[in-house]
Amino acid sequence: MPTKKPNTHIKKPSAKTQKLVAIGKQYYVPNYKPREAIMDRGKGARIWDIDGNDYIDFGAGIAVNGFGHQDPDLVKALITQAKKIWHTSNVFYTEPPVKLAEELVKASKFAKRAFFCSTGAEANEAAIKLVRKYAADKGRPPEKREIITFEGSFHGRTLTTVTATAQPKYQVGFEPLPAGFTYCPFNNEEAITRLVSEKTCAILVEPIQGEGGITPAKPGFLKLLRKLCDDVGALLVFDEIQCGMGRTGKFFAYQHEAGVIPDVVTLAKGLGGGFPIGAMLVGEKAEQTFQFGSHGSTFGGNPMATAIARVVVRKLQSKELESNIEVRAKELREALVKLNHEYNIFKEIRGRGLMIGAELNGPLKGKAGEIIEAVRQHGLLILQAGPDVLRIMPPLTVTKAEIAEGVKRLNKSLEVYLEV
C-alpha cells in the first residue's frame, strides 16, 4: 500500500527537528524507533511539536496520560510537592506515599497493603517474587513454585518479566531465561484446567491483553482462574498495568467480571498520569509475605510521584469521569464501525471502554506500523498492538470535539493511504 501522498496536515520537518532527530539517532541506544518529530507541549488530548504541528492524541503515552496533557490538578500537585521535598528513599516516611497507600487500598476494596516502585516491570517483578516467597513460606519446594502465564501476554522487559511474557519474539537472544514459568493459551478453559496442578504457586494474567492485541478475557474465564487457584492453594495475580486505572470504565478491568477477587494486582502507567510510578496491591493472604529486607525500590514511594498519583486516584473515582469514558467510548466505537463500513479494513473491533483494538483485515494484515505513521502524517497519534492491530487509547477525559476531530483525521489518512 502506498504511504507517500500529498501531505494535508504535517509540515516538512524543520532544520531544528532534523538536527535533534539526528542527534537522537546518534546517541540513543537503538532499541527504539521514534517517529521523526520532536514533541514539545500538550493540552488535553492535543500535542504540538516544535514545528507547530498539532496532533490529536489517541495513544495517551501508551495508556499513561489518562487525564491528558497539562491537567491543572496534576500540575498543581506536582508544583506543590516540588516546593517541599523530592526524595528521601524508603529509609523515612513522607506523607504522600503513606496517604496514597491508604487511598489505593480503600479504593481497591480487596487489598490490605501496597508496595510502590517506579515502573510496571518492577511491579510485576515484585509480584513474581511475592508469590514465590509465599509458596516458600508455605513449605513448597522450588519445583512446586511454578507460575502460569498466557500466550499473547506482556508483563515487562526485565529478564524475569520478559520470561513471564509468553511471546517468544521478546525473549530471543536473552537466553538462558529464568525457570519456573508455564504458558497457556489465553481464554482456553480446557488448557488452563489441565495445566494447573500442585506445582502451581500462581497464575499471572492481564484481564485485557494489551500488547497482545487488546484481547479481553472472555466471560467466566477470570472466575475459572480464581477457582483453580483456590483448588491448589495458588495466588491469582492480575496485571492491570495497561488496562487498569479507569481505562475500561471501571477502576480495575477485572471488575467487569462480577465476584472475582484477586490476591495481587499490579499497576503503573495511568497511576501517575504521566509521572513514573508503579504499585503492587496485596490482599489478605500474602500481606505479610514481604518482611524487612525481602524486597525494595530506591525510588519506590517517591513523594513527587505519589503526590500526583493521589490526585489521579481521587479523580478516577468521579462519576462524571466514568460517564465520560462510557459516552466517548460509544462514540469512538460507532465511528470506527462506520469507517469499516466504508473501507472494510477491520476484521474485528474489540476491547472495553477507551481501550480499543481494531484488527486489520485481508491485505492490510501486518501493516499496522505503516498505517500509524500514515495517520500521524495527518495529525493523529495512535498505537499498534502487534503487526495486525491498531491500538486506540485516548485520554479518559477526551471530549466529544476531540473524538470527532480525531476520527476526521483518521478518515482522511485512510482515504489517502488506501488511495480512495
ZAMARGU-4260 file (C-alpha; in steps of 0.2 Angstrom, whole numbers, plus 5000, padded with zeros to 4 digits):
<rodrens>
0) 5000/5000/5000 | 5007/5017/4996 | 5010/5029/5010 | 5018/5045/5001 | 5004/5056/4996
5) 5002/5075/4996 | 5003/5080/5015 | 4987/5089/5021 | 4992/5092/5039 | 5010/5090/5044
10) 5023/5102/5038 | 5040/5096/5032 | 5052/5094/5047 | 5062/5110/5051 | 5081/5111/5052
15) 5080/5110/5071 | 5069/5095/5071 | 5080/5086/5058 | 5096/5091/5069 | 5088/5084/5085
20) 5082/5068/5077 | 5100/5065/5070 | 5107/5068/5087 | 5095/5056/5095 | 5099/5043/5082
25) 5117/5045/5085 | 5117/5044/5104 | 5102/5034/5109 | 5104/5015/5111 | 5095/5010/5095
30) 5082/4999/5104 | 5068/5011/5100 | 5062/5018/5083 | 5054/5035/5087 | 5043/5044/5075
35) 5053/5059/5067 | 5045/5073/5076 | 5050/5082/5092 | 5035/5084/5103 | 5035/5100/5113
40) 5019/5103/5123 | 5002/5097/5126 | 4985/5102/5132 | 4970/5090/5135 | 4970/5077/5121
45) 4981/5088/5109 | 5000/5088/5107 | 5011/5101/5097 | 5028/5098/5090 | 5042/5111/5089
50) 5037/5115/5071 | 5020/5120/5077 | 5011/5104/5070 | 4996/5099/5081 | 4991/5081/5084
55) 4975/5073/5092 | 4982/5061/5105 | 4973/5044/5104 | 4988/5035/5112 | 4989/5044/5129
60) 5008/5039/5130 | 5003/5021/5129 | 4989/5022/5141 | 4998/5033/5153 | 4991/5051/5151
65) 4974/5046/5157 | 4970/5064/5161 | 4978/5071/5145 | 4991/5084/5145 | 4993/5098/5157
70) 4979/5093/5168 | 4978/5108/5181 | 4975/5097/5196 | 4990/5086/5192 | 5001/5101/5188
75) 4996/5109/5205 | 5000/5093/5214 | 5017/5092/5205 | 5022/5110/5209 | 5016/5110/5227
80) 5026/5094/5231 | 5041/5100/5221 | 5042/5115/5233 | 5043/5104/5248 | 5053/5088/5246
85) 5058/5077/5231 | 5066/5062/5238 | 5071/5054/5254 | 5071/5035/5250 | 5062/5022/5260
90) 5073/5025/5275 | 5060/5038/5280 | 5041/5041/5279 | 5034/5055/5269 | 5016/5060/5269
95) 5011/5057/5250 | 5015/5038/5249 | 5008/5035/5266 | 4992/5043/5261 | 4992/5035/5243
100) 4994/5018/5251 | 4979/5021/5262 | 4969/5028/5247 | 4973/5014/5235 | 4969/5000/5247
105) 4952/5008/5251 | 4948/5011/5233 | 4953/4993/5228 | 4941/4985/5241 | 4952/4969/5241
110) 4970/4975/5246 | 4977/4976/5263 | 4994/4983/5259 | 5003/4992/5245 | 5021/4992/5238
115) 5027/5006/5227 | 5040/5006/5214 | 5044/5016/5198 | 5038/5005/5183 | 5026/4991/5178
120) 5040/4979/5175 | 5046/4982/5193 | 5028/4980/5200 | 5027/4963/5191 | 5044/4958/5197
125) 5038/4962/5215 | 5023/4951/5212 | 5033/4936/5205 | 5045/4937/5220 | 5030/4939/5232
130) 5021/4923/5225 | 5037/4913/5225 | 5040/4918/5243 | 5023/4915/5249 | 5024/4897/5242
135) 5041/4895/5250 | 5034/4901/5267 | 5020/4888/5265 | 5034/4874/5264 | 5033/4872/5245
140) 5050/4866/5237 | 5056/4876/5222 | 5049/4863/5210 | 5032/4867/5216 | 5033/4886/5213
145) 5028/4887/5195 | 5019/4902/5188 | 5007/4900/5174 | 5005/4915/5161 | 4996/4916/5145
150) 5001/4916/5126 | 5000/4934/5120 | 5003/4942/5137 | 5015/4956/5141 | 5022/4958/5158
155) 5038/4969/5156 | 5056/4969/5149 | 5066/4964/5163 | 5074/4946/5161 | 5061/4939/5173
160) 5046/4948/5166 | 5050/4945/5148 | 5051/4927/5153 | 5034/4928/5160 | 5028/4936/5144
165) 5023/4922/5134 | 5029/4929/5117 | 5045/4922/5110 | 5049/4937/5100 | 5053/4947/5116
170) 5064/4933/5123 | 5075/4929/5108 | 5094/4932/5112 | 5091/4934/5130 | 5093/4916/5135
175) 5096/4907/5147 | 5079/4913/5154 | 5074/4910/5172 | 5065/4894/5175 | 5048/4891/5183
180) 5036/4898/5170 | 5022/4888/5161 | 5012/4895/5146 | 4994/4893/5142 | 4983/4898/5128
185) 4973/4913/5133 | 4954/4911/5136 | 4956/4892/5134 | 4947/4884/5149 | 4952/4866/5145
190) 4970/4870/5143 | 4971/4880/5160 | 4961/4867/5169 | 4974/4854/5163 | 4989/4864/5167
195) 4985/4869/5185 | 4992/4857/5197 | 5000/4856/5215 | 5016/4863/5206 | 5007/4879/5203
200) 5010/4893/5215 | 5002/4907/5205 | 4993/4912/5189 | 4998/4929/5182 | 4985/4936/5169
205) 4980/4953/5161 | 4961/4955/5162 | 4963/4963/5145 | 4979/4959/5135 | 4987/4975/5129
210) 5002/4972/5118 | 4994/4955/5113 | 4981/4964/5103 | 4968/4972/5115 | 4960/4955/5119
215) 4948/4954/5134 | 4947/4939/5145 | 4930/4931/5139 | 4916/4930/5152 | 4919/4917/5165
220) 4937/4915/5162 | 4944/4925/5177 | 4931/4917/5188 | 4938/4900/5182 | 4956/4906/5186
225) 4950/4911/5204 | 4943/4893/5207 | 4958/4884/5200 | 4970/4894/5211 | 4959/4891/5226
230) 4959/4872/5222 | 4978/4871/5224 | 4982/4885/5236 | 4989/4896/5222 | 4988/4915/5221
235) 4979/4924/5207 | 4988/4940/5201 | 4980/4952/5189 | 4992/4963/5179 | 4982/4979/5177
240) 4997/4990/5171 | 4989/4994/5155 | 4971/4990/5157 | 4968/4997/5175 | 4966/5015/5182
245) 4949/5018/5174 | 4955/5014/5156 | 4940/5002/5154 | 4927/5012/5163 | 4930/5004/5180
250) 4944/5007/5192 | 4951/4990/5188 | 4947/4980/5172 | 4944/4964/5182 | 4929/4972/5190
255) 4919/4968/5174 | 4919/4950/5180 | 4907/4950/5195 | 4913/4941/5210 | 4931/4939/5206
260) 4943/4944/5219 | 4962/4944/5216 | 4976/4941/5228 | 4988/4953/5220 | 4986/4967/5207
265) 5000/4977/5198 | 4998/4994/5192 | 5009/5008/5183 | 5006/5018/5168 | 4990/5028/5171
270) 4993/5028/5190 | 5004/5043/5189 | 4995/5052/5175 | 5012/5054/5166 | 5024/5054/5181
275) 5033/5037/5183 | 5026/5026/5197 | 5021/5008/5199 | 5012/4999/5213 | 5008/4981/5219
280) 4992/4979/5229 | 4992/4964/5240 | 4977/4955/5248 | 4975/4947/5265 | 4983/4930/5260
285) 5000/4937/5256 | 5000/4954/5265 | 5014/4948/5277 | 5025/4939/5265 | 5037/4953/5262
290) 5046/4956/5278 | 5060/4968/5282 | 5074/4966/5269 | 5065/4955/5257 | 5062/4967/5243
295) 5064/4986/5239 | 5065/5000/5227 | 5076/5016/5229 | 5063/5027/5220 | 5048/5017/5226
300) 5036/5029/5236 | 5044/5045/5229 | 5035/5060/5236 | 5033/5068/5219 | 5026/5053/5211
305) 5014/5048/5225 | 5008/5066/5227 | 5002/5066/5209 | 4995/5048/5210 | 4985/5053/5225
310) 4976/5066/5213 | 4974/5053/5200 | 4966/5040/5212 | 4954/5054/5218 | 4949/5059/5201
315) 4947/5041/5195 | 4933/5039/5207 | 4922/5053/5199 | 4905/5048/5192 | 4907/5061/5179
320) 4923/5053/5173 | 4915/5036/5172 | 4901/5043/5162 | 4913/5052/5150 | 4923/5036/5147
325) 4906/5027/5143 | 4900/5040/5131 | 4916/5044/5122 | 4919/5025/5120 | 4902/5023/5112
330) 4906/5037/5100 | 4923/5031/5096 | 4917/5013/5093 | 4902/5019/5082 | 4914/5030/5072
335) 4926/5015/5069 | 4912/5004/5064 | 4906/5017/5051 | 4924/5019/5044 | 4924/5000/5042
340) 4908/5000/5033 | 4916/5012/5021 | 4934/5005/5019 | 4932/4987/5025 | 4949/4987/5034
345) 4945/4979/5051 | 4942/4961/5054 | 4936/4965/5072 | 4934/4980/5084 | 4937/4974/5102
350) 4941/4980/5119 | 4932/4989/5133 | 4930/5007/5137 | 4944/5018/5130 | 4955/5003/5127
355) 4951/4998/5109 | 4959/4987/5097 | 4955/4987/5078 | 4962/4971/5070 | 4966/4974/5052
360) 4958/4964/5038 | 4964/4955/5022 | 4978/4964/5013 | 4981/4976/5027 | 4987/4962/5039
365) 5004/4966/5045 | 5003/4984/5040 | 4999/4992/5057 | 5016/5001/5058 | 5014/5009/5041
370) 4996/5014/5045 | 5000/5023/5061 | 5014/5033/5053 | 5002/5037/5039 | 4989/5043/5052
375) 5002/5053/5061 | 5006/5062/5045 | 4988/5068/5046 | 4989/5074/5064 | 4983/5059/5074
380) 4993/5048/5086 | 4988/5030/5088 | 4997/5015/5093 | 4999/4997/5087 | 4997/4980/5097
385) 5007/4969/5086 | 5008/4970/5067 | 4989/4967/5064 | 4981/4978/5077 | 4978/4997/5078
390) 4978/5002/5097 | 4967/5017/5101 | 4968/5024/5119 | 4964/5042/5121 | 4964/5051/5137
395) 4950/5047/5149 | 4945/5065/5149 | 4944/5066/5130 | 4930/5077/5124 | 4916/5075/5111
400) 4925/5088/5099 | 4942/5079/5101 | 4934/5062/5097 | 4926/5070/5082 | 4942/5078/5076
405) 4952/5063/5079 | 4940/5052/5068 | 4940/5065/5055 | 4959/5064/5054 | 4959/5045/5054
410) 4946/5045/5040 | 4957/5057/5029 | 4973/5047/5032 | 4964/5031/5027 | 4957/5039/5012
415) 4975/5045/5006 | 4983/5028/5012 | 4971/5017/5003 | 4970/5029/4988 | 4951/5031/4989
</rodrens>
